[in-house]
């Protein structure tokens, strides 16, 4: 059984009186540190050791309808075990709903038990709400086997304002006080007599003021007539208020304010009706929360051209073309009554998948549901319930949907399998495509990788590659500027390297001016946020560094702050250089602020927007077709493409290549493919400013080759180097507050691995991290390279052979730098 904590699976006995098979995949309530928490049954085990196992308190799910399918439990559990990651950490990362159960809990003492030694106030023989007692007290009694407990699912309710039946409205509320004339025969003044006659002729008046106004006399006249006996107060039954009639006809309202707004009355007025008994505040079952509605399915060819293998791939084209090619397969499986799961790495890909695929469910007589962290907890519970009941057989979501309880799953689709967004940055550090492969295998479902370009790991698979979208690419080669004539010292003409312009090249500037002149749109990708990568003293080359990390501080001009993008430390810009006292600073490495400043200066009066982690301007004018330029980081690709986009510029493409990661060029190539297909129908001019114009990842794009061309070459290169897909990798990170201790433990660990039989090619390192100090600790890295998962598991088991005097963390299939 696992709980949502970073601990291994723990053993519990079945609930008292439970008879039946192990409820694999079901949730149970278990005592944990004095309280009841939700756990998930992930296997059957025998208690070992001298300790006494506790009993689970209650089984929340019927074994016939588990919260997670046993096959998904086996797949995810097997991956976590091979990766040497605590089961609780794996499940808390990848099971996004069900850890908070709502229930009514009642307790009583078992028959004949005296609980008075435990406390003054203890459960008695009658059922009592458990909230009346402290959880640690109940746990102590529970541990001794002296507590009976009853758990009932708690219905989800909401308060509404509901009209009462007229017969149940208090009589006092249905009557009103009025003034009516009497058979008075005494003496009155002429005005009083006139007022009395008016009241007798026109009927009762609601008040003295209404009587005086109707009779066109003063208030003192009608008061005198009343005091003389010419009128009296009487109670008469009134007609129902208009607000009550409206509430009766239109049904309950969620609040007094909503009732008042709907009837165009003040909250005080309708509140008075509620207080007088014309309506009640009642609890009713809450309606199911709203889920994203499926969109109409775009037209597609019914012919299925995709492979029939267990694992296959589909790449190239635009996203709409890929979904059109995928649609016949999904429609056929849904029509057979089977389930399909589509996993997206980020919100933008999820949005496009929902637009392209959700409509297929209705055509097959089922539902499509989204499942991701974008939904709130109630929405996730509702989506999960629809999947468990078999109402929804098409699930499109994030990693949290990986173990969705689909009935008879047939296909698991992983979109953009090479995306780093599939990597969980903390916790289990799972790489979702790896886990998806294990889950699909356990469920005997086919696995498909679909995206703009395949990962090198997907190249050996059978698949379909769609023709690439039309791309117009212009490369600004900073490394080889064209020669231009200049006059020499003796007035003779000679050739010198030309100035290409930086950070906005002359070519890019000329195209930006054309965008402005024609009222079109442009997007520029900057390599980083902030103003510049660093500030440098022009006199002594000193650069301010973070006090917690061995990295330069980034300069943010808007806030006049130097900020560390690793740990968040920030400080003001120093007035003088700490080294030599120089007052001047020189900015290096343009970021979004710098580029936006240059563009604003270049295109005077033209709208300029920024979109990065620091500043996300409202892009609505661009998205509605207005002209302008947006400067952003790669975060910009999470937004829809502006409809009139004519130009895309990458201000320094080498940023994506200058990373200590063998996947850097693959990542760069995928970025180029994403930019080429960002606009759904046209091909904006793509300007790439780079010092590596001949890089193969760029050349295949310039030459118009398909999406498989570069990954195939990359896969062959990795074969020579022994990298995935021809090996399995795991990074072991050793960290400590002292560099010497981290290094010593890393070398001890390497020695232990070699002592256990690891070869020279299987253990690379140890070596200090490229960033020698990070958030105040010193990381050392070892890289394990094994021929398959089985061998990798054997090497990782060495870590459990002893304790280490530093923190040791494992990252299977590391991404983003080694």
Secondary structure, 3 states (H helix, E strand, C coil): CEECCCCCCCCCECCCCCCCCCCCCCEEEEEECCEEEEEECCCCCCCCCCCCCCECCEECCCHHHCCCCHHHHHHHHHHHHHCCCCHHHHHHHHCCCCCCCCEEEEEEECCCCCCCCCCCCCCCCCCEEHHHCCHHHHHHHHHCCCEEEEEEECCCEEEEEEECCHHHCCHHHHEEEEEEECCCCCCCCHHHHHHHHHHHHHCCECCHHHHHHHHCCCHHHHHHHHHHCCEEEEEEECCCCHHHHHHHHHCCECCHHHHHHHHCCCHHHHHHHHHHCCEEEEEEECCCCCCCCCCCCCCCCCCCCCCCCCEEEEEECCHHHHHHHHHHHHHHHHHCCCEEEEECCCHHHHHHHHHHHCHHHHHCCCEEEEECCCCCHHHHHHHHHHHHCCCEEEEEECHHHCCCCCCCEEEEEEECCCCHHHECCCCCCCEHHHHHHHHHHHCCCEEEEEECCCCHHHCCCEEEEECCCCCEEEEEEHHHCCEEEEECCCCCEEEEECCCCCCCCHHHHHHHHHHHHHCCEEEEECCCCCCEEEEECCCCCCECECCCCCCECEEECCCCEEECCCCCCEEECCCCCCCCCCCCCEEEEECHHHHHHHHHHHCCCCCEEEECCCCECCCHHHHCCCCEEEEECHHHHHCCCCCCEEEEEECCHHHHCCCCCCCHHHHHHHHHHHHHCCCCCCCCEEEEEECCCCCHHHHHHHCCCCCHHHHHHHHHHHHHHCCCCCCEEEEEEEEECCHHHHHHHHHHHHHHHHHCCCCCCCEEEEEECCCCCECCEEEEEEEEEECCHHHHHHHHHHHHHCCCCCEEEEEECCCCCC
